[in-house]
Amino acid sequence: MGNQVERLTHLSYAEVPTAEPAGGEREETGPRIGVSYIFSVDDEELEEVVEEGERRRREGGKEEEGERERGSYDPLNELECSVYYREECVYEQRRGWELTGGPEALLGQCKPGDLVEFVARRQYPHWAVYVGELQVVHLHQAEIRRDALSAASQGRPGRLVNGRYRYPALPPERVVQSALRQVGLRGPQLAWRSSECFAAWCRSGRREFKAGGELRIGKQPYRLRLQLSGGRSHTLEFQSLDDLIMERRRSDQMGRAAVTQELAAHLQLEEDQQERTEHCSHTEQVKLPQTEHNSHTEQVKPPQTEHNSH
């Protein structure tokens, strides 16, 4: 019997290590820990949402409603963010990037070795590697599969995302070979925890995209900077790129409005705690001179007592 590990999905923002938006180091008062996702519910949750929608349309005849739900994705609700490894920006996502459209429009732009992203409201983005002949290779339901691009899209709009990660790309033929060699892997054979990690690994060949590809020791070298409204930003720290991607994809699934609302509550809590700390510190500074004055008064009293006795 092996050890039973509790299924872990996400910690609240209050439990995620944070950094200054400008990237500066804060004074540490104790050990800092990173967020680690032991098991991925990433693409599994995506497939559950899609399959549930398909079942409801078959049973209840809600095909028209389902199509409206799929077509309601708003790129303006995407959360702008950047990923830094130490001081180097390795990923950037800007709000409002235009979608290419459905499978037919996407096929008109795809070349072998390109990375494709399919998106839908309240779903995790799904990534795939275009390998030519109208087909893609992708991580789908815990298996590396080769499917037609139209089947992999499941009716969702898509776009090319070759430039998201700033790592040098392998030659297109090597990207295609890397993807095709993994077809058929499933379950415990998989080294990637999301479709994005698999596709990005095929294009760059970097071990950082594999689960356990980096040692989680020392300080968190990765920073995820979330761009909020009003020119504000919030930065989270991670010990591995794999863990950071899991958190960033969760933000993508939630959408900009929901993430901003969740962070607002966390930031307000931090401000309240800081105000209480500053108030307590100020109170102690005010009390200190009074204590010294009382001590001085007590030292003056004994001579008066001796004089009265005399």
Buried (B, 14 or more C-beta within 10 A) or exposed (E): EEEEEEEEEEEEBEEBBBBEBEEEEEEEEEEBBBBBBEEBBBBBBBBEBBEEBBEBBEEEEBEEEBEEBBEEBEBEBBBBBBBBBEEEEBBBBEEEBEBBEBBEEBBEBBEBBBBBBBBBBEBBBBBBBBBEEBBBBBBBEBBBBBBEBBBBBBBBBBBBBEEBBBBEBBEBEBBBBBBBEBEEBEEEEBBBBBBBBBBBBBBBBBEBBBBEBBEBEEEBBBBBBBBBEEEEBBBBBBBBBBBBBBBBBBBBBBBBEBBBEBBBEBBEEEEEEEEEEEEEEEEEEEEEEEEEEEEEEEEEEEEEEEEEEE
